[in-house]
């Protein structure tokens, strides 16, 4: 039983990080497309942008619900500590996601009326605010929160620091890059050309953000620094920054040489590396710098019951998610709209 | 201390407000998804155009309702932690796991096949498309099952032990947790409520178009008549069933939560041969129900199915364990009154059918139109009754609401409450307006002909950026 209590939280931490990664990647390009509305003013092309994600965005957002639910069921201590700590940015994010989510339908349904502009703006601003909030929350988790007796004991604005703001901007930049490279892959013509251009700028911006966050993070807490510099850890973690640079070069080449899906894959690779890097940094804490995975996890009976279901259901979910993406594969053009 | 008490009130109000708005949409989706599956199935079986027309008409409303349900539901999955962190820490090992199962068995299923359902009619073929519709419909039902298991566990907790060190609820027996005593009753009652709500919404839409056609001196189109007829069949069949299910649920509540029943009935003294109050104003301070209008013996008859059965009174329970009777006394009565009204409309429709007057009685059509919100109102009142009736507990008899709340400062709670109200009024108010305009347009015969050359033609508005959508159409 001791072993169970030790291993189950580790297995769950891996599943949770995987779910968060899938969420960030999938909803990342959705939110990015919303932000790119700021750069693309043409209604026809905006419709193409939305049409590339309309059939799948709802499934993408479900991964976020899963993240919340897994945290609630498996790491209730973390759920009960982190959510009050990030109360304001979480509410902000949820409200932003409401505006953005309904804008998919509402902007079409109000087309030609005065209120269409409201939903176009809601789609754009909602996407940007949601992305910023997610980054700020992530930054806030990394910098750590005040905990007394296993419960949050800090102030309402503890999360708001230069570091969390930087993380918020980094995530905005990153999501916009995912959106731009997704559109490079899924669209043609003027829109594709614009996205190649925007993608290049966003890639530069995100690279600078990654460098800044990477240099800043180890300075936040001594264990973070040791994780990355102590021997022999350094042997295992050194490939991460190297791969970031390699993927950056591939991304630049892909955008310039007219590769279709390559840039998107490179951007995904960046997100994967960044999230892995963050995971390496905060391990084994669920609520840095005080509560570990084991401090916050639910009893093994809960974790095990949920694991059985997850082991069966997650592969099924992935299968039909891939199926649904395949149904809507291929380039989307304005002509699709007019036939 | 004073501000903490106020913060608790605001946390409760915020949760009640957001969940109250949310619950409308899943209920709408449950009923409408099932209706769409029936319509598509009938179309495939009979090949009659009218069923496809209706499918395409209602799927537009469905896409709006569903997206509002998704975004308002996302809020709920995080609000347990933001507003009720102590509850989530202690009950998370049980309720969090049930919620995770809901996400994995239902939400992904709905979301995964919704895209195919809305946009994929010509991409996947009829059989697969019907399968996608069924997956979405089944997903909504699975979702309801898990969330009601979780909710019912909070009402009648079973299958747990309490860890003495941390006060956490440790799961012992998952079958006992899921199939707790109030779960089957709540599941049936809620499922029927969702179907009934949608039946009256669809019926009112049909009634509106029949009245409009009549005013224009025309006969309502076939899709309108078929939708109205189907809705009234549902009303006639489901409303009486719902009354029976509600009665059974009431007996179950009497057994496991007698003080809730006492508060619903405004009864203070435990007595046999109890009367039923038709009206009154329960006063929690003086322990009396003022201005009571009573029917002798009916209270015992309803609650025990015998004239001299014993009915509980609130005085049998300590003051700090009584739910606020004035709220649930009224919410319960509104629900029951609406239920009988809906059953009456159902019987009336049967009578009109006998004389072939279902499509020609403007009086009945006006009544059906006015009944549009009846199902949803009854459903909300039912939820207020059962949730307020659970007070002052989150986990019944074990964890008090006052001890479940998060350490959120009053100013944050007040600020976010205001933000929620403003955003919900704008977003869901607009959603309602859009929905009403959409339904204000009559379904056309041959609505958006199916053609493999037109991808995504089910929701034509999405793929006709250059062509006016249904709202400008309607304005023209």
Interface residues (C-beta under 8 A of the other chain):
Chain A: X43 X44 X47 X51 X54 X55 X56 X58 X59 X61 X62 X64 X65 X66 X68 X69 X70 X71 X72 X73 X74 X76 X77 X79 X80 X81 X82 X83 X84 X87 X88 X90 X91 X94 X95 X97 X98 X99 X101 X102 X104 X105 X106 X108 X109 X110 X111 X112 X113 X115 X150 X151 X152 X153 X155 X156 X298 X299 X301 X302 X305 X306 X309 X310 X313 X314 X317 X320 X321 X323 X324 X327 X328 X334 X336 X337 X338 X339
Chain B: X63 X64 X66 X67 X68 X70 X71 X72 X73 X74 X75 X77 X78 X80 X81 X82 X85 X86 X88 X89 X90 X91 X92 X93 X94 X95 X96 X97 X98 X99 X100 X101 X102 X103 X104 X105 X107 X108 X109 X110 X111 X112 X113 X114 X115 X116 X118 X119 X120 X123 X124 X163 X168 X170 X171 X172 X174 X406 X407 X408 X409 X411 X412 X415 X416 X419 X420 X423 X427 X430 X431 X434 X437 X438 X453 X454 X455 X456 X461 X462 X463 X464 X465 X466 X468 X469 X470 X471 X472
